[in-house]
Each structure stands twice: as C-alpha cells, then as structure tokens.
C-alpha cells in the first residue's frame, strides 16, 4: 500500500485488507485531506490565530505533525514519555513544505512500526499513560492518534471560516 498523501485506490477490495492495512489507510486518508487543506492556506495567513491563547495556523500544522511522532514514542514506550525531547524543539517555523519535509522520516518510521504489529498485538498490547489516567489497547490507541489529526482539521477549517477566506473542499 502506497504511503504518500495521494488518493487511495478503492478498486482494491476492502475484504482483502487486514486490520493493519485499514489503520494505515485511515492515517493516509486523514493526512491526504489535511495536506489538501493546509496547501490551500496562503502563507500570509500562517501567523493568524483566533485569539492570543490559540495556536497560529502554522503552529497547529506543526502540532499535528509533531504529535504524530510524540504518539509514536508513547506507543513504543507503552505509555511512558519520561525523558522525551521532541526533534522539533527549537526548530524555527518556516512554511508548510519545510514542516512536511522535516516530518516525513518520522512518519515513515511510525508507519513501519504499525506495519510491524500483528492483529494480536492490536488487542493485547496496552498503552498505559498514567500521567493522564489513560489505559488503552494498541489498536484503540492508534485510532485515537488518527482522530487527533481529524479534530485539528476541523479546527483549521473553522480558522479559515473565521478569517473569511476560501476553504478547500476536503470532502472529496
């Protein structure tokens, strides 16, 4: 299955896909739609935020990309972040292409980890995040990671509506 942000070929029969394939498909489709949305935002709007406490457009894009890596580390450590230091720490904000380029290898590594999982591990591996009182099966946790990006896609659509600018159609 191709990992890029391109459109999925639905001619492939869903019946032949296993749970790992479906999880990866979900991640790819969400990211494809995120990139479609992000690419429709003019760079002059990257610093816009609805209020002083909110993330700017570019900060939210980075947050989504960086969070995927953070969640990957959480999964690998089964919930314990301990001494985690983000690779984005201190990295200056530039633009969408730079953010996507920087995150690409981390996404590949995340997908490699997912592909290495068995269906049994999705049910039996427990992610225990004691600091937030959260305990989930790996399969459940992976779907929650994908949901995080989806929520921010909706939030970004609201940013664009509030700015009064055209919103790319993500419901293709």
N, C-alpha and C positions, 0 to 999 in steps of 0.2 A: 504494500500500500504506500503510495507516494506521501511524503510528509510535508510538502510545501503548502503554501496558502492557497493553492489552486482549487478549483471546484471538484468535488468528488464525483466519480462516475457511478451513477446509480444503476447502471446496467449490471453491475456486479450484484449478485443475489445476496440479500441480507441473510438468507438462510444458511449460506456457506460461511458466514462470518462468525468468529468466536467472540467471547466477551472482551478480550483484549483488543481485537480489531474494532469493535463497536466503541470502546472507550477512546481509542486513538482517533477514530472517525469523529467523535464528538469534539475532542480537542481541536482537530484540524478545522472543522466547520466553524467552531466558535472563533478561532484565530482568523480564519479567512474573512469572516464578517467584521471582526474588529479592525483588521487591516483595511478593509474596504471603507469603513467608517473613518478611521484615522487618516487615510490618504485623501479624504475629501475635506480635510480641515486645512485652511490656509495657514502657512507658518506665522503670519502676523497675529494669529489668534492663539498661538501656543501658550502665551503667558496669561490668557484670560482665565478668570476664576469667578464663580458667582458671589463669593464673599471672601473676606480676608482669611478665614479659617479653612477654606476649602482648598483642595489641590488644584493647581492650574491644569490646563489641558495636557501639556507635555509631562507634568508631574504624574498625572493619572496614567498616561501611557506607560511611563517608566514603572509606576507602581504595579501595573498589570504584569509587565514583563519580568520585573524583579521578583514579584510574589510567586510566580511560577517556579523560579529557582528556589526560593525560600521553602515552598511547599515540597519540592523535590528533596531538599535536605531533611525536612521534617519526616518524610516517608522513609528515606534511607536510615535515619536515626530512630525510627519508630516513635517519633514524637518529641525527642529531646533536642532542643536547639543549643543549649549550653553556651559554648563559645563561638557561635556562628558570627561571621563577619561577611557582609554582603560584598560581592565583587563590584557592585555599583557604588560602594562607599567612596565619596569624594569625586566621583566621575562627573565632570561638567555636563550640563544639558546642552545639546546641540540641535537635533532635529529628529524627525521620525526615522529616516533611513539609518542614521547612526545608532539610534536606540534598537532598531530591529537587527542591524548587523551585529551589535555587541551581544545581543541576547541569543543569537542563532545557535551558537555551540552549546549553550546551556539548555536550550530547547531540545536539541538533538540528544544530549545526554539524558534528559528527562524521558524522552520517548524510548531511548534504549532501555532505560530502567523499566518502563511499563512493559515493553515487549519481552523483557526477561521474566516477567511474572507468569505464573500459572493460574488457571482458574481457581485452583485450590487455595493458592496464596491470597487471592482476592477475598476469599471468605475467612481464611484462618489468621492472616497477619493482622495484628491490632496496632493501630496508631494511637498512642496514649499521650495526649498533651495535658499533663497535669496542671500546668500553669493557667490553662483556660478551662479546666474541668471538662475536657473533651476526650472521649474514647470511641473510636470508630474502626470498623473493618476497613481494610485497604481499599476494596472496591468502592465502598461508600465514600471514603475519604477522597479518592481520585475524582469521583463525580462532583464532590463539593469544591474541589480545586477548579474544575471547569466552570462551575456555577459562579464562582468569584469573578471570573473574567466576564461572564454574561451580565452580571449585575452592573459592572463598570461600563459595559457597552450601553446599557440603558441609561446610566447616569450621564455618559458622554452625549447621547442623543438629547437629553434634557439640557445639557450645557449649550448645545448648538441651537436648540429651540429658544432658550433664554437670550442668547446672543442675537437672535433674529437672522441667522444665516441658514442657507440651504443645508438640508440633512441628506447624506447619501442613503439610498434605499438598501437596507441590509436584509430585507425580507425577500430575497430572490428565490 
